[in-house]
Amino acid sequence: MTESATFRSDVTVELIKHSASDTDVLWAARVSTAGEQSLEEAGKDPERSKGLINFLMRDRHGSPFEHNSMTFFVSAPIFAFREFHRHRVGWSYNEESGRYRELQPVFYVPGEGRPLVQRGRPGKYEFVAGSPEQHTVVSKVLEETYAQSYAAYQEMLEAGVAREVARAALPVGLFSSMYATCNARSLMHFLGLRTQHEQARVPTFPQREIAMIGERMEEEWARLMPLTHAAFNANGRVAP
């Protein structure tokens, strides 16, 4: 490679900006019975607020959970983004472009704790850790493949080939970055499918790398909207 490669086994998730609080849910919900009111009025009774949010979650009155916004910066391997972008309702994305900038040699290699071996048939399988030898093979083969593909990419760029053509040589293990904006309702739907949790009513089997993204998003959201997050967990982690 003309540049030194970076190999990562983690992801980056940062909350860039937000307008999101439990009071946003209460304010939106109470307009149906109380008419127009201020945000301060909506959240002045903590116990009543907790009960109302739980009622809305339990009975799946979803629209009050849409009146908020969170924007995250995410850096992760491209194959995780391909799963992420299946979530379209309530999400907006802007991803870095290989047409307009030279892509950097940052690649994903699973860490030692990442299960490597799939056992069982589709629809009824589990992942297990794998042997030290398998982890060695995975790291070796991926790093060699990444080096070869990035060298091919650089060779085409140096020959004057357009970036949008040369990027075809790059693998899905390359890291990309994006801004992702959502509301609490769309985030809950994402988390219900892309994370595993002991309180989940519906079993889920997400790929580990996108679950890592979801877990970090959930940490930020739980801090912003603790009552909504608690109600989500208490009601089986099913989006309203």
N, C-alpha and C positions, 0 to 999 in steps of 0.2 A: 504494500500500500504506500502511496505517496504521503499519507497522513497516518499517524498512529491511531489504531482503532481503540475504542472503549467498549468493554463488554460489561453489561449490566444484568442483574437478576431482580432488580426492583422496578418500581414505577414512580412517577412524580405526579402528585395531585395537590394543587394549591387553590384555595378559595381566593379569587381575585377581587370580586366585589359582590355585594348582595343587598337586597332589600327583602328581608325574610325574618319574620318573627311569629310566635304563636298568636300575637294580637292581630296580625293580618287575617288569620283564619276566623277569629271571633268577630271581627269587624265585618267581614264579608258575610258571615252566616246570619248575623243579627239584623241585617238590613231587611230581611224578609219578615221579621216580626216587630222590630223597633223603628224601622225607617232609618233615615240618615242619622249617624252618630259619629263622634270622634273616635280615634284610635284609643285615646285615654279612657273614654267611657267604656269601650268594648272590653277592656281587660282589667277593670277595677276590682273584680271579685275573683280572687284566685281559685277558690274551690269550685265556684260555678263555671269558671273558664275551663278547668280541667274536665269537669263533667260534660260540658257541651262538646269539647273536642273529641272526647271518647265516644259520645253519642254519634257525632258525625262520622267518625271512623267506623264504628260498629255497624251502623245502618247504611253505610256506603253513600253518604251525601258528599260527593267528591268535589264539586265546584269551589267551595270555600277554600280548598287547599291549593287553588291555582293562582291566588292573588298575592304572589310573592315571586322573587327571582334570585337565582344564584348563578354566578359565572365562575367556572373552574378552569384553570390551566392544567392540562393533562399531557404528560410525556410518557409514551408507552410504545411497545412494538406494534407494527402495522396490523398484524393479525388480530390483535385485541381491538383495534379501532374498527376493523371490518365487522366484528360482532357488535361493538358499541353503536355503530351507525344504523343498525337495524331498529334502534329505538328512535322513532321519528316524531311521534305525537308529543308535543310539549317540549321539544328539544331544538336547539339551534347550534350549528357547528361551523367553525372556521378552522381548517387545518392548513398547516404549512404546505407549500406547493413545490413539488419537484420540477415543475415547469419554469419557475421563476427564480429559484435559488439552488445552489449546489448543495446536495444533501451530505450531511456529515457522517463519518463512519462510527456510529454508535449502534451496537447490536445487542440483542437479547440472548443470554445464555442462562438456562435454568439454574437456580441455586441448589445447594445440597438438600434442602428441605422440600423441594418440588417433586411430588410423586411422578414417576416416569413410566410405569408399566400398567397397562389396562388389562383387567381380567374380566371375562364374561362377555356376553353377546350385547349388541346394541339394544338399549332400553333396559338392560339389567346388567350393569357392570360397575366395577369399582377401580380406583387407581391405587396402586401401592408404591412404596418408596423406590424400589429398584436397588440393584447392588452397587457397591462402589465402582466396580468395573463398568457398569452401564453409565454411571455418571461421568466417568472418565471418557468413555467413547463419545457421549453426547457433546461434552465440552470440546473435545478435540475435533470432531467432525464439523460442528457448527463453526468454530473459529476458523478452521481451514476454508470452509465454504464461503464464509463471509469475506475472508481475505481475497479469495479468488474473484468473487463477484464485484467487490469494490475496486479491485485493480482493473477489471474489465470496464467498469463505469468510468474510472479515471482515464483509461486509454481512449475511450470514445470521446470524452470531453476534450482531451488534449489534441485529438484529430479534428476538432471543430464540429463534432456532432452536437446537435441541439440537446439541451438538458432533458427535454420531454421525451426524447428518443432514448438517450443513454440510460435513463433511470429504469428501463425495462430489465436491465441486468441485475437489479437489486432485489434482495429477498424480503419476505414478509417479516423476518426477524429484525429488520431495520427499525430504529426508533423514529417516530414522528411526534409532532406536537400539535395541539389544538386548543382553542377555547370552546367550552361546552356550556351552554346556558339552559337552565331548566327551572321549573317550579317544583314545589314539594310533591304534588301529585304525580308528576312524571318521574321524579326521582324515586318515589316509593315503588312505582311499577318496575323501574330498573332494578332496584335493590331486591324486590321480590323474586326476580328471575336470575339475577347475576351474583347473588351472595347466598351463602348457607348460614342458617341460624337455628339454634335450638328451639326458638319460639315460632318458627315458620309453620303455618298450617299445611302448606303445600310443599312437598319435597322438591328441591332444586338440585341441579347438577352442573353448575357453571364451570367453565374452564378456569383454572386457577388464576391466570394472569388478569382476566377481566374482574374476577372476584377481588383481587388486590386493589384495583381501581375503585370498585364499589365500596369496599371497606373504608378507604380513606375519605371518599365523599361522605359516607355516612357519619364518620367522626365529626366532620365540619357541620353537617346538617343538624346532628344531635345537639351540638353546642348552640346553634342559632334558634332551634325550635324544639326545646326539650319536652314540652307537653305533647306536641304532635308526634315526636319520635317515640315517646313512651306509649301513646295510644296505638301507634303502628305496630309495635311489638306486642302489646297486650291483646290485639285483635288478629293475631296470626300472621302479621307482616304481609297482608293482602292490600294492595292499593285500593282506595275507595273509588 
